[in-house]
């Protein structure tokens, strides 16, 4: 299974074109509502949400969220995904 990495697409998760997320959705011909993006930054959450993808914020350091676009889920460890997925 391919891994989508922003460097490969020369696109960062919160760029104006949202190229990485668009490429992923196009490649798999999947409805964005069926995808979850897990990331540890505001850019991860904002980029995913812009394409209609659910965003899961990996908040390992128990920081507070201070951006107007909120994640759909918040986890502190990837181990928590077992109960979510």
N, C-alpha and C positions, 0 to 999 in steps of 0.2 A: 504494500500500500504506500503510495507516495506521501511524503511529508511536505507541506507547504511552508516555506521559510521566506520571510520578507526579503532577505538579501538576494535570493535566487530570482525573484520577480522585480527586483529593484523598486520595490514598493514597500512603504512602511504602513503599518496598520491604520494609521490615521492620516494618510495622504489624501489629497483632494480627489484623486481618481479611485481610491479604494481598490486598486488593481488586484492585490493578493486575494481578497475575499471574492471579488468578481470572478477571478480565474478559477478558484476552488468550486464555486457554485456552477460555473459553466462546464467545467470538466466532468463533474459528477451528475449534472442535470438534476440537482436536488433543490427542493423548496427550502429557502433559508430558515423557515421555522422548524425544520428537521435537523438543524445543525447547532452545535454548541461550541463556542470558542472559549478556551481557557487561557487566561493571561494574567500577568501581574502588574499591569500598568493602565493608566487612564487611556492611552492610545489603543491598547488591546480592546477595552470595553467600547470605546467610542467607534472605532472602526467596524467592529462586529455589528453593533446596534445600527449603524448607518445602512448596512446591507440587510437588515431584518433578521440577523443571526442572534440567537441567545448568547449572552455574555456571562461568563463565570469569572469572577475576580479571585485570583489566588492571592490571598492576603496573609502571607506567612508571618508578618510582623505585627499583626493586630493594629494596623493603622486605621485612621478614620477616613471615610470617603468624603471628598469635598468638591465633587464635580457635579454639574447639573444633570448629566447623563449617567444614570445609575445602572449597575450590573443587575442581571436577573438573579444571580446566585452569588454567594460569597462563601469561600472555603478557606481553611487555613493550611490544609495539606491535601496533596493529590490522593491520599488514601481515602478521603471523604467521597471521592467520585464513585467508589464502588456502590454506595447506597443511593446515589443520584442517577447513575447511568443504568 
